[in-house]
C-alpha cells in the first residue's frame, strides 16, 4: 500500500501538517500546528483510496462524532473534524510518549506484571466509559494504546485509548448520523484478527464483551511476550484457533515473569470462548485487576482521580431513583429541628410543674398520708436533708428510739364484785411505730386478769 505524505500542506485553511508521526490501516497521523491559536495538535488524515468509499468514510465520520462526544482522562481528546478537497481529517490533542506496540517492540519479552496491570486498568476505565455512551471500540490492541509521558513522574505512564474509527453504535444518539450496515468476516470485518473474539470472527451478533476479550489478549501479550494464538499460514488459521482452542496457561509461556495466580485467572476468564463466561463489563474487569494488584503489592494500580470517577459513575446509576443528596440533607435537618423544638417545649412545660409533665418525666408526688410535720416525728423521726430518700420521701429517715418501761399505776381499792373484767392491754412494752414506713413491732396483747371474789 502506497501511503501519501501530505507534510507541509494546510488543511481547512487552519491546520498546517508538519511531519508524519504514524500510520494505520485507514489513516496517517501528522504532527501539526493550529495556526489560529498557534498550538501543536495531531491530525489524522484518511488515506485517499478509502476516501472515495462510502463505507470507510462513514466509519471515519463516526469516529469524529463519537470521539468528540465523550470525555475521559484515558481517552484521546478530539477537537475538530473536516473534509478538504476530498481528504477527511480528524484533529486531536498531541500526545508525547510512545504507543504500547512501540514499547513492546523496543523491549520484547514479558513486561513486569505490576506495570502491565497498571496500564490495563486505565484502559478498562476508558473502555467502560465508551460503553456507557453506547459505543464499543472493536479494535483494542497495543497499537491503539498510547503511553503518555507524565512530567515529574519518570517511568510512570498514563494510558490513552486511540482510534474509535470502527466503533459500533449500540444505541442511536441525536447528535450522531446513521452509519453503514454492519459488515461480516467475508466482507472484511473491522478489527485485527489476532485480537478478535470468537463471536466477532464468526460474524455473529456482538456486544461490548468483544472489547473485554481484546483487553484479555492485549494483557496476555504484555505479561508473556506472546500472543495466545498466532499462525504463519493465514489470518483464518488464527481466527480458527480463537474459536476452537483454549489459550496456553500464562506460566507455561513465561515462567520467569512470576505472574500471580490471581492475575492469570483474571486474564483467562477474559479470554473465555463464551461471552457469558467473561467479566460482565469492562468496569468489572478493571476492578478485578485493581483488587488483585492491591492484594499482591498493597499499592494503588491507577490514579485516584480515575478510580474515584469510575466508581462514582458505576454506583450513580444505582442511586438514580433514590432521593438526591440535597433532599436527604433537608429531611435530616427537619428531623433535627423537630427534636430541638420538642425538647424546648418539654423544658418550658416542666417549669410550670404540670401533673402530666411530671408523669412523663417519672416524678411522683408523695402521698398525703405520708406527709408529717417535723414536730410530729418527735422521738420517732428526725429530718436530714442530706440523707437518702426512704420509699420516695427525701430527707426522712428512721431515728433511734429509746425503749422505756412504764410502771403500772396502783388501782384504787374497789369493792369486790363477782364480775369479769375485759382484757386489758399492757403497754409497758409498746415500741414506737414509724408513721411513714410502718416500721417497729406491735406489743402482743396481755391475757386478761381474772379476779376471784372473796366469797368463792
Number of C-alpha atoms within 10 A of each C-alpha: 5 6 13 9 14 16 14 12 13 17 21 14 11 14 23 22 22 19 15 17 13 12 15 14 10 19 22 20 21 24 22 29 20 19 13 9 8 11 12 18 21 24 30 24 24 24 22 15 12 17 20 12 10 12 16 19 19 19 18 27 22 23 22 24 18 23 24 18 15 15 14 17 16 23 24 24 21 22 14 14 19 15 15 11 7 11 16 21 24 23 23 23 15 17 18 11 15 15 21 22 17 15 17 17 10 9 11 13 16 21 19 14 19 19 16 18 23 22 23 24 27 25 25 25 28 26 27 25 23 24 21 14 15 17 23 25 23 29 24 28 24 23 18 17 25 27 24 18 17 13 9 7 8 8 9 15 18 19 24 23 27 22 21 25 24 22 22 22 19 15 8 11 12 6 8 14 12 11 15 13 8 12 12 15 15 9 9 8 18 19 20 15 21 22 28 26 29 23 18 22 24 16 15 11 9 17 18 22 23 25 27 32 28 24 27 27 27 24 25 24 21 26 28 25 20 18 18 24 19 16 12 7 8 10 14 14 15 20 23 14 18 25 19 10 12 14 16 12 15 24 16 9 16 16 11 10 17 12 18 14 12 15 23 16 13 18 27 20 19 27 27 21 19 14 21 9 11 22 21 14 17 26 22 17 24 27 18 18 22 22 17 19 24 14 12 12 11 10 12 14 23 19 12 10 10 17 18 11 13 21 14 11 12 16 10 12 9 9 10 9 8 10 10 11 8 9 11 12 12 12 11 12 12 12 11 11 12 12 11 12 10 10 11 12 10 14 11 10 13 16 9 10 10 10 13 12 16 15 11 10 11 8 12 10 10 12 9 7 8 12 12 12 9 11 10 11 17 11 13 17 20 17 16 12 11 9 11 13 13 13 12 13 15 15 14 24 21 15 14 10 14 9 11 10 9 11 8 9 6 6 6 6 6 6 7 11 11 12 10 11 10 10 12 11 12 15 16 13 14 16 17 17 15 17 16 18 13 9 12 13 12 12 14 11 11 11 11 13 11 11 12 12 11 8 7 5
